[in-house]
Structures are given as C-alpha cells and as structure tokens.
C-alpha cells in the first residue's frame, strides 16, 4: 500500500499505486482533473501535484517541486484544466523544479529517465524526450520540443517554440532562440561552437558517425554558406541515415537553425 504522511493533503481524484511514498506537507490536488502516481514514485516533502497529471513509476520528486501547475499565460484561466501532463518513468525532479501543464489540445509530455536539477523549469505545451539532463536553473519556455540525451548547463535558456535535436549540448548561460541540430554544442546566443564529441562517444557512436557529424557541422557552420546552399551540399550525401536526419530536421524547421553566426562568448 502507499505510505502517506499524516500532514499530506490529498483532495479530489487522486490515485496512488502500490509502493508510492507521500512525504510531509505534500499537496496532491485532483480537483481540476485526475492525478495518478505510479508505483515506487517518491514525493519527498512539500511536493505540489496538480491534475490532470499522470506520473509513471519510480519518479523521485524533491521538496518544493510543483508539477502540473497552471500555464504562465495571461489568456489562460488558472482553473482551466486543459489536456494535462503525462510524465514517464524514472525521472528525477530536484528542489523547486516547476513543470506546467499545457493550454492547447494535446497533453504535455516528459519521457523517461530525465534529470531536472534544482530550480529548472519547463513551461506549457513542452514535449521532452528521454535521458536528458537539465542543469540548475535551466529555463525551458513554452512549446519547446527536446529530443533524447540533451544536456544543458546551469542557467541555460531555451526560447519558446524551439526544437533541440538529440544529443545536443547547451552550455551554461547560453540561450538558443533558433532550432538546435542534433549533437551541436551551443556556446552562446544562437552560436554553435562545436559538436558534442563526448556525448557521441558515451553513446557508443563509431568513428564514422562522429566524422559524419563533423562534416555536417563544418558544412553548416564553417563554410559560410547560405542555408539553402548548405542543404544542397548535405543532399549530396542523402541516403546516409544520419545525414538524412539532419536534412529532415532543417527542412522542418520553422525558426531557422543555430549556426556559428550568433553572438560569440566574449573573454
């Protein structure tokens, strides 16, 4: 059976699976929509959950984290439930993390095995994949899409409607307002300084894959080509699954792509 501390407040439609631990002073609010918490999830203390919200198994939620709160949107009433938020398994939400529910028709989603460090935030209508690590104070605006195995440094910011490709790295204090290609490293505002070689090696990528990423990066960021011309160069190697992934990512971009033309870090 779930273990519920006597000081916890649980109201409305709340469903706790076996093995859930609800610590002191937690608030589980299912009055706007159902709150379900999967097996083995731990709410350590002072955690605030608001429905509609579905939490998977084995999530670890630390004090003062707020998940499922109302969107920070002036046109959305705070008591409007919306479609809710779906969170996968094995995520860690450290102290004072805030994740807001969506305002549009589709649920917001967070995948599996993500690590949100203290004071990080994901706004409404975000789609976040798996195995990502968000450094302290990372600010993810609304409508952002983040793929898998992305890492951000402390106090990084991601502009609304931006997409971040798999394996990308956003340095501390950096802030993309354009889409970030897979495995690119963003070192300042809209400036891609290199590729995530360490991330590629840790993922087991062979040397040929790393060489392909380097070639794509040089084509987009070092040859000073217009994007349409750089795409033509990439298409010369179409048929390579990795190159095709970059082509699809760029062609589907609505905001443009981070290259090396952004604001460079000043010493």
C-alpha positions in Angstrom: 0.0 0.0 0.0 1.1 3.6 -0.5 2.7 5.3 2.5 1.2 8.7 3.2 2.5 11.1 5.8 -0.2 12.4 8.1 0.5 16.1 7.2 -0.1 15.5 3.4 -3.2 17.0 1.8 -4.9 14.9 -0.8 -8.1 16.1 -2.5 -10.2 15.3 -5.5 -9.5 12.4 -7.9 -6.1 11.1 -6.8 -4.9 7.5 -7.5 -1.8 6.2 -5.8 -0.2 2.9 -6.9 1.4 0.4 -4.5 4.8 1.5 -3.2 4.2 5.2 -3.6 5.6 7.3 -0.7 4.0 10.7 0.0 6.2 12.7 2.4 5.3 15.5 4.8 3.4 18.6 3.7 2.8 17.3 0.1 -0.3 18.6 -1.7 -2.0 16.4 -4.3 -4.8 18.3 -6.0 -7.1 16.3 -8.1 -10.0 18.7 -8.2 -9.3 20.0 -11.7 -8.5 16.6 -13.1 -7.2 13.2 -12.0 -3.8 12.8 -10.5 -2.3 9.3 -10.9 1.1 8.4 -9.3 2.9 5.2 -10.5 4.4 2.5 -8.4 7.6 3.3 -6.5 7.4 7.1 -7.0 8.6 9.1 -4.0 7.3 12.6 -3.1 9.9 13.5 -0.6 8.3 16.6 1.1 6.4 19.8 0.2 5.7 18.5 -3.3 2.7 20.0 -5.1 1.0 18.0 -7.9 -2.0 19.3 -9.8 -4.1 17.4 -12.3 -4.8 16.4 -14.9 -1.5 14.7 -14.3 -0.2 11.1 -14.9 3.1 10.2 -13.3 4.7 7.0 -14.2 6.7 4.6 -12.0 9.9 5.2 -9.9 9.9 9.0 -10.2 11.8 10.9 -7.4 10.4 14.3 -6.6 12.2 16.5 -4.2 11.0 19.3 -1.9 9.1 22.3 -3.3 8.8 20.9 -6.8 5.5 21.8 -8.5 4.3 19.6 -11.3 1.2 20.2 -13.3 0.7 23.8 -12.3 -1.3 26.3 -14.5 0.4 27.7 -17.6 2.1 31.1 -17.2 -0.2 32.6 -19.9 -2.2 35.7 -19.4 -5.0 34.4 -21.6 -5.4 31.1 -19.8 -7.5 31.0 -16.6 -5.6 29.2 -13.8 -8.5 26.9 -13.0 -8.7 25.6 -16.6 -7.6 22.0 -16.5 -6.6 21.6 -20.2 -5.4 18.3 -21.5 -2.9 17.7 -18.7 0.6 16.5 -18.4 2.0 12.9 -18.9 5.3 12.0 -17.2 7.1 8.7 -17.8 9.2 6.6 -15.5 12.4 7.1 -13.6 12.6 10.8 -13.7 14.3 12.9 -11.0 12.9 16.4 -10.2 15.2 18.2 -7.7 14.3 21.1 -5.4 11.9 23.8 -6.7 11.5 22.4 -10.2 8.4 23.6 -11.9 6.6 21.9 -14.8 3.5 23.4 -16.2 0.5 21.7 -17.8 -0.4 22.6 -21.4 -3.0 25.0 -22.6 -3.5 23.5 -26.1 -5.4 20.4 -27.1 -2.6 17.8 -26.7 -1.1 16.8 -23.4 2.4 17.9 -22.4 4.8 15.0 -22.2 8.0 14.2 -20.4 9.6 10.9 -21.2 11.8 8.5 -19.1 15.0 8.9 -17.0 15.3 12.7 -17.2 17.1 14.6 -14.5 15.8 18.1 -13.7 18.3 19.8 -11.4 17.2 22.4 -8.8 15.2 25.4 -10.0 14.8 24.2 -13.5 11.6 24.9 -15.3 9.6 23.6 -18.3 6.7 25.8 -19.5 3.4 24.8 -21.0 3.0 22.6 -24.1 6.5 21.1 -23.9 7.5 17.8 -25.4 10.6 16.4 -23.7 12.2 13.0 -24.6 14.3 10.6 -22.6 17.6 10.6 -20.7 18.0 14.4 -20.7 19.9 16.3 -18.0 18.9 19.9 -17.3 21.4 21.9 -15.2 20.4 24.1 -12.2 18.2 27.0 -13.2 17.6 25.8 -16.8 14.6 27.7 -18.2 12.6 26.0 -20.9 9.9 28.2 -22.4 6.5 27.0 -23.7 6.0 24.9 -26.8 9.6 23.7 -26.8 10.5 20.2 -28.2 13.5 18.4 -26.8 14.7 15.1 -28.1 16.8 12.5 -26.2 20.1 12.8 -24.4 20.2 16.5 -24.4 22.3 18.3 -21.7 22.1 21.9 -20.5 24.5 23.8 -18.3 23.4 25.9 -15.4 21.1 28.9 -16.2 20.7 27.9 -19.8 17.6 29.2 -21.5 15.6 27.8 -24.4 13.3 30.2 -26.3 9.6 29.3 -26.9 8.8 27.1 -30.0 12.5 26.0 -30.3 13.4 22.4 -31.1 16.5 20.8 -29.7 17.8 17.7 -31.5 19.1 14.6 -29.9 22.5 14.6 -28.2 22.8 18.4 -28.3 24.6 20.3 -25.5 23.6 23.8 -24.4 26.3 25.5 -22.3 25.6 27.3 -19.1 24.2 30.8 -19.7 23.7 30.1 -23.4 20.3 30.6 -25.0 19.2 29.4 -28.4 16.2 31.2 -30.0 16.6 29.0 -33.1 16.4 25.2 -33.5 19.5 23.3 -32.4 20.7 20.5 -34.7 21.4 17.0 -33.2 24.8 16.8 -31.4 25.6 20.5 -31.8 27.0 22.4 -28.9 25.5 25.9 -28.3 28.1 28.1 -26.5 26.3 31.5 -26.6 23.1 33.1 -28.0 22.5 31.2 -31.3 26.1 30.3 -31.6 27.2 26.7 -32.3 30.8 26.4 -31.2 31.4 22.7 -31.8 29.9 19.2 -31.7 29.2 17.1 -28.7 32.0 14.6 -29.2 31.9 13.4 -25.6 28.2 12.7 -25.8 28.7 10.8 -29.1 31.5 8.7 -27.6 29.5 7.9 -24.5 26.6 6.8 -26.6 28.8 4.3 -28.4 28.9 6.1 -31.7 31.6 4.7 -34.0 34.2 7.0 -35.5 32.5 7.1 -38.9 29.4 8.6 -37.2 31.4 11.2 -35.4 33.1 12.1 -38.7 29.8 12.5 -40.4 28.6 14.9 -37.6 31.8 16.9 -38.0 31.2 17.1 -41.8 27.6 18.3 -41.3 28.8 20.9 -38.7 31.5 22.2 -40.9 29.1 22.4 -43.8 26.5 24.4 -41.8 28.8 26.4 -39.6 32.3 26.8 -41.1 31.8 27.2 -44.9 29.8 30.4 -44.6 27.1 29.1 -47.0 23.6 30.2 -47.1 21.4 27.6 -45.5 19.7 26.7 -48.8 23.2 26.1 -50.3 24.4 24.2 -47.3 21.3 21.9 -47.7 22.3 21.2 -51.3 25.7 20.1 -50.0 24.1 17.8 -47.4 21.8 16.3 -50.1 24.9 15.2 -52.0 25.2 12.5 -49.3 21.5 11.7 -49.0 20.9 8.1 -48.3 23.2 8.2 -45.2 20.6 7.8 -42.4 22.4 10.4 -40.2 22.7 12.9 -43.0 19.0 12.3 -43.8 18.2 13.0 -40.2 19.9 16.4 -40.4 18.1 17.2 -43.7 14.7 16.4 -42.3 15.5 18.4 -39.1 16.5 21.5 -41.1 13.7 21.2 -43.7 11.1 21.0 -41.0 12.4 24.0 -39.0 10.1 27.0 -38.7 12.5 29.2 -36.8 15.8 28.6 -38.5 18.9 26.8 -37.4 21.6 27.7 -34.9 24.9 28.1 -36.7 28.2 29.9 -35.9 26.8 33.3 -36.8 25.3 34.0 -33.4 26.7 36.0 -30.5 30.1 34.5 -29.5 31.3 34.3 -25.9 33.5 37.3 -25.0 36.6 36.8 -22.9 
